[in-house]
Amino acid sequence: MKKFIIGSTMVLMAMGLAACGKNTATQTQNNGTTKPINWMASAELTSIDQSKIVDQVTSDTVLNAEQGLLVNGNNGVIRPGIAKSYQVSKDGKTYTFHLRDAKWSDGSKVTAQDFVYSIKRTVNPKTASQTSYDMDHILNYDAIQQGKMSYKSLGVYAPNDKTVVFKLSNPEPYFKYLVAEADYLPEKQSYVESQGAKFGTTSNNQIYDGPYKITGWTGTNDTWMLEKNNQYWNAKNTKIDKIRMNVEKDANTALNEYESGQLDEMTPSNKQQVSHFKNSPDFHTLSDSRITYIALNFNRIPEFRNRNLRKALSMIINRNQFLNNVMGDGSFAAKGLVSKNISSYKGKDFADASYVKSAATYNPSEAIKYWKKGMKEVGKKTINFNILYDDSSNGKAMTEFLQNAAFNKLPGLKVTTTNIPTKSRLSRQIAFDYDATITGWVTTYPDPISYLELMTTHNPYNFVRWSNHDYDKLINAAETTDANNPAKRWDDMVKAEKILMNDQGIIPFFQSAEPQVVKTNIKNVGHSAAGFDWDFSNAYIKK
């Protein structure tokens, strides 16, 4: 998918800090067997069915075990994957990919038809994919979604086993990035059909064409393995044989496991810990495009439809207090929905060009004024609502801060919190089963549209159910009539974000920094702010 709802990362509350642990990552034990390196995951897996992935941790895991036509490499640089080359027509509407010789983990050949089948399966309404809109520029997509044409008529086909051709209805400047994402991964039709409803529900109900195979995932457990796939076309360059992924929801446990060598990588989070590790050779700060924001369910709480109340809820949040005193990891206040440093035009960053200061700035006196005005307009003296988020240390810290250090300052407002596992939270968000929720977005390609289309009226991830005709019109223009005009397209997107933020359609919270500690003998793990959080395909362990 183009982008992923973020899982939780750690916020470590006040705790004692031990000395930095020794380098323990190794691939060979004394008895000659292979020992895995141990990597921290911030949330559990959901579904490893390529057509149904909705979160970042699952996407990163699957993209280490599956490979698409292209691969989103370090710093957003696209590199060849199963496709060794491709061409784009002059009008930007035809993409032709030429495949290399590649195999699935069961030894069968990866063919062009595997890509065609997968993409059409994703678009098939019966699949109930949450990300099929990633294919919205492929010819006939709209008619298929409207029930006017069969999903089989989608504009992608395989003239032979080694060629995949896409026909687009309009140019899409970032299409090359999309084909590197999880929902464009191939699926072998005979295998999918043999598994039926079990496909992708456990690691044993999936096959793989990438550097690794996922093993040991039962569908519910919090630990799984990435094991080298010897059938992978470039297996000779896969140097690390095994990576054990460990979901760490308790901050103290994660720290203790890193210090004792049970983890070879983790995310330090609070300011004491970041400061402690900052001079360690283990410490790195990675680039990140994650925007965290608060979504208010207009349908569940009708009062949220009042713009003055929404503005008050945003203005009462002291983001810097939270980021400095709780996070302390270099994260900074978000200016809007689109992250900073993801896209610029003529030297102007998009987040700066579209900034609406009043929509993302702490101003308690103005917040009280807007709140009282809004309460009078809705005819209420009290409002109660619940905030939903993850049950990790991070998730609890966020909801507790909003409940006890922000929203409690608004008269007549009572806020409760619900913290549940990420998988359950995602299911409830998709079902719009919440009053308010913390959510976020990570782009996998450097274009503002990745974020902006979230808030179009019919997008499945419009968790607010906010709707604005002018906004939809501008986003549509950026995707169609103005797609090949950079100046007009930029202007469309800037205007759209300003409409969203002036109406306080969402409440921006923060843009993440990504501090990391990793044993110094683990080298060359790939990372991109717009793409993989971790790519092990070219990683190795220094002896």
RAZI-V296736 format. One record per pair of residues at least 4 apart in sequence whose C-alpha atoms are under 6 Angstrom apart, sorted by the first residue. I is the first residue (numbers start at 1). J is the second residue. D is the distance in Angstrom with one decimal. If there is no record, write none. Layout:
i: [I I]
j: [J J]
d: [D D]
This chain:
i: [1 1 1 1 2 3 3 3 4 4 4 4 5 5 5 6 6 6 7 8 9 9 10 10 10 11 11 11 11 11 12 12 12 20 21 23 24 25 25 27 27 28 28 28 28 29 36 36 36 37 38 38 38 38 39 39 39 40 40 40 41 41 42 42 43 44 45 46 47 47 47 48 49 50 50 51 51 51 52 59 60 62 64 65 65 65 65 65 66 66 66 67 67 68 68 68 68 69 69 69 70 70 70 70 71 71 71 71 72 72 72 72 73 73 74 74 74 75 76 76 80 82 82 83 83 83 83 84 84 85 86 86 86 87 87 88 88 89 92 93 93 93 94 94 95 95 96 96 97 97 98 98 99 102 102 102 103 103 103 103 103 104 104 104 105 105 105 105 111 112 112 112 112 112 113 113 114 114 114 115 116 117 118 118 122 122 123 124 136 137 137 138 138 138 138 139 139 139 139 139 140 143 143 144 144 144 144 155 155 156 156 157 157 158 158 170 177 179 195 199 200 200 201 202 202 202 203 203 203 208 209 210 211 211 211 212 212 212 212 213 213 213 214 214 215 216 217 222 223 223 224 224 225 225 225 226 226 227 227 228 230 238 239 240 248 249 250 257 257 258 258 264 264 265 265 266 266 267 267 268 269 269 270 270 271 271 271 274 277 278 282 282 282 282 283 283 284 284 285 285 286 287 288 288 289 289 289 290 290 290 290 291 291 291 291 292 292 292 292 293 293 293 293 293 293 294 294 294 295 295 295 295 296 296 297 297 297 298 298 298 300 308 308 309 309 312 312 312 314 315 315 315 315 316 316 316 316 317 317 318 320 321 322 323 323 324 330 331 331 331 332 332 333 334 334 334 334 335 335 336 338 340 342 343 343 343 344 344 344 351 354 354 357 359 360 367 370 375 375 381 382 382 383 384 384 384 385 385 386 386 386 386 387 387 387 388 388 389 389 389 390 390 390 390 390 391 391 391 391 396 400 401 402 402 403 403 404 428 428 429 443 444 444 445 449 454 454 454 455 456 457 471 474 477 477 478 478 478 478 479 482 482 485 486 498 500 521 521 522 523 523 523 524 525 525 525 526 526 527 527 527 528]
j: [131 181 182 183 444 442 443 444 55 56 441 442 55 440 441 56 440 441 43 42 42 394 269 393 394 269 270 327 393 394 251 269 270 259 259 519 261 37 264 34 35 32 33 34 35 33 242 243 244 243 243 244 263 264 245 264 265 245 246 266 246 247 247 248 247 222 58 423 53 200 201 200 200 182 183 122 129 183 129 63 532 66 212 208 210 211 212 213 208 209 210 209 210 81 82 180 185 81 82 83 79 80 81 180 78 79 81 180 76 78 180 531 77 78 526 527 528 528 528 530 84 99 100 97 98 99 100 99 100 98 96 97 98 95 96 94 95 94 171 167 168 171 166 167 165 166 164 165 163 164 162 163 162 109 110 233 107 108 109 110 231 108 208 209 207 208 209 231 161 158 161 162 163 164 117 158 186 187 188 186 157 121 186 187 129 132 132 151 141 168 169 155 167 168 169 154 155 167 168 169 154 148 149 148 149 150 151 166 167 165 166 164 165 163 164 480 445 184 199 205 205 206 219 217 218 219 214 215 217 213 232 232 229 232 537 226 227 228 229 226 227 229 225 226 225 224 224 247 245 246 244 245 243 244 245 242 243 241 242 241 235 537 540 540 254 392 393 262 263 262 263 518 519 517 518 516 517 515 516 274 327 329 327 328 275 328 329 278 283 283 517 518 519 520 516 517 515 516 514 515 514 529 513 529 339 442 529 441 442 511 512 440 441 510 511 439 440 509 510 438 439 440 507 508 509 437 438 507 436 437 464 506 436 464 435 436 464 302 304 305 435 370 374 371 374 367 370 371 507 361 362 363 367 362 364 367 406 362 406 362 324 325 326 327 328 328 513 511 512 513 510 511 510 508 509 510 511 355 360 508 451 351 446 350 446 447 348 349 350 355 494 498 361 501 508 371 374 379 380 412 412 413 413 413 414 415 415 435 415 416 417 435 417 436 437 418 437 395 419 438 395 419 420 421 422 395 419 420 421 400 404 405 406 407 407 415 408 432 433 433 530 530 531 530 453 459 461 462 462 472 467 496 492 481 482 482 483 489 492 483 488 489 489 490 502 505 541 542 541 539 540 541 539 535 536 539 534 535 532 533 534 532]
d: [6.0 5.3 5.5 5.2 5.6 5.1 4.3 5.4 5.0 5.0 5.6 5.2 5.0 5.4 4.9 5.7 5.5 5.9 5.7 5.5 5.2 5.8 5.6 5.8 4.8 4.8 5.5 6.0 5.6 4.5 5.3 5.6 5.0 5.9 4.3 5.1 5.8 5.5 6.0 5.2 4.9 5.7 5.8 4.8 5.7 5.6 4.5 5.0 5.9 4.9 5.9 4.8 4.9 5.2 5.0 6.0 5.2 5.9 5.0 5.3 5.5 4.6 5.6 5.9 5.6 5.6 5.0 5.9 5.9 5.9 5.7 4.6 4.1 5.9 5.4 5.1 5.9 5.1 5.3 5.9 5.9 5.7 6.0 5.8 4.5 5.7 4.4 5.1 5.3 5.0 4.1 5.9 4.7 6.0 5.9 5.5 4.7 5.1 4.8 4.6 5.9 4.8 4.3 4.8 5.7 5.2 5.4 4.9 5.7 4.7 5.8 5.9 5.1 5.6 5.6 5.3 5.0 4.4 5.8 5.8 5.4 5.6 5.9 5.9 5.3 4.1 5.9 5.7 5.6 5.5 5.4 4.3 5.9 5.8 5.3 5.8 4.7 5.2 4.9 5.8 4.7 5.2 5.6 4.8 5.8 5.2 5.9 4.5 5.6 5.1 5.8 4.8 4.8 6.0 5.4 5.2 5.7 5.5 4.4 5.1 5.9 5.4 5.5 4.5 5.8 5.2 6.0 5.4 5.1 5.6 4.9 5.4 5.7 5.5 5.9 5.8 5.0 5.1 5.1 4.3 5.9 5.9 5.4 5.0 5.8 5.7 5.2 5.2 5.5 5.4 5.5 5.6 5.9 4.3 5.8 5.9 4.6 5.6 4.8 4.7 5.4 5.1 5.6 5.7 4.7 5.8 5.6 5.9 5.0 5.6 4.5 6.0 5.5 5.6 4.8 5.7 5.8 5.3 5.0 5.2 5.4 5.4 5.6 5.6 4.9 4.8 5.6 5.3 5.2 5.9 5.9 5.6 5.4 5.6 5.9 5.6 5.1 4.4 4.6 5.5 5.2 5.5 5.7 4.8 5.1 5.0 5.1 5.3 5.6 4.8 5.9 5.4 5.7 4.5 5.9 5.6 5.0 5.7 4.6 4.9 5.7 5.6 5.3 5.7 5.9 4.6 5.9 4.7 5.4 5.7 4.4 5.7 5.6 5.6 4.2 6.0 5.6 6.0 4.7 5.9 5.9 5.5 4.9 4.9 5.9 3.8 5.8 5.8 5.9 5.8 4.9 5.1 5.6 5.7 5.7 4.5 5.8 5.2 5.6 4.3 5.0 5.1 5.8 4.2 5.8 5.5 5.2 5.6 4.5 5.6 5.5 5.3 5.4 6.0 4.6 5.8 4.1 5.5 5.4 5.9 5.7 5.7 5.6 4.5 4.7 5.8 4.6 5.0 5.6 5.4 5.2 5.6 4.5 5.2 5.4 5.7 4.8 5.4 5.3 5.7 5.7 5.1 5.0 5.2 5.1 4.1 5.3 5.3 5.5 5.8 4.7 5.1 5.2 5.8 5.1 5.6 5.7 5.7 5.2 5.2 5.7 5.7 5.2 4.7 5.7 4.8 5.4 5.7 4.5 4.4 5.5 5.5 4.2 5.7 5.6 4.3 5.2 5.9 5.8 5.5 5.8 5.2 5.3 5.8 5.9 5.8 5.2 4.2 5.4 5.9 5.0 5.7 6.0 5.8 6.0 6.0 6.0 5.9 5.3 5.9 4.3 5.7 5.0 5.9 4.8 5.8 5.2 5.9 5.6 4.6 5.3 5.5 4.8 4.8 5.1 4.9 4.6 5.8 5.0 5.7 4.7 4.9 5.0 5.5 5.3 5.6 4.4 4.6 5.4 5.9 5.8 5.1 5.0 5.8 5.6 5.8 5.7 6.0 4.9 6.0 5.2 4.1 4.2 5.2 5.7 5.8 5.8 5.5 5.1 5.5 4.9 5.1 5.2 5.2 5.5 5.1 5.4 4.8 6.0 5.3 6.0 5.3 5.9 6.0 5.8 5.3 5.5 4.9 4.7 5.6 5.4 5.9 4.6 5.6 5.3 4.8 5.4 4.5 5.4 5.0 5.1 5.5]
